[in-house]
Amino acid sequence: MELKTPEESKTTLTDLVLPSETNPLNNLFGGELLARMDRAASIAARRHSRRIVVTASVNHVAFNKAVPLGSVVTVEAKVSRSFKTSMEIFLDVWIEDRESGRRTKANEAIYTFVAVDDMGNPVPVPGIDPQTKLEKDRFEAALRRKQLSLVLAGKLKPKDATELKALFE
């Protein structure tokens, strides 16, 4: 299978925060943001794999900054690394200042998707060829995150987590 760049999966969703999507403090509900991120990540995973994809896990979410009512919010998603049948998607969430147009990073997340066939069975996905420094950093860190997840799930012995061991040597 031919390698693909993260840029080939890039997905950008931009929308306005409406009153029905906010909590009593007039900020976007966390669950609404999670749904937006899930949609962007699924499109990125589908672009990379060209297959049906399903959410396997939400590995990390950081709600660093509230997203106020009326904000223009942009979710950017790219496949950061792929494994045999799974893909890690890194998401950045930006808020656009209404007056200056300047964007500020508000949140980030990491999702994992699995490509499946019409019967729901996992299928192989193309590898990733990172191009930029950020893409390379995220690519390298993805293997450590995967190993940590497998160790915590009891599917990998800590002594076999080579990337994690290298952090402490």
Protein Blocks (a to p, Z undefined) as FASTA:
>chain_A
ZZddfklmoccddddddfklccfkopacfklmmmmmmmmmmmmmmmmnopacddfbdfbd
cdfbccdehiacddddddfbdcfkbccdddddddddfklopacdfbdcddddddddfkop
acdddddddfblmlmmmmmmmmmmmmmmmmmnopacfklmmmlmmmmZZ
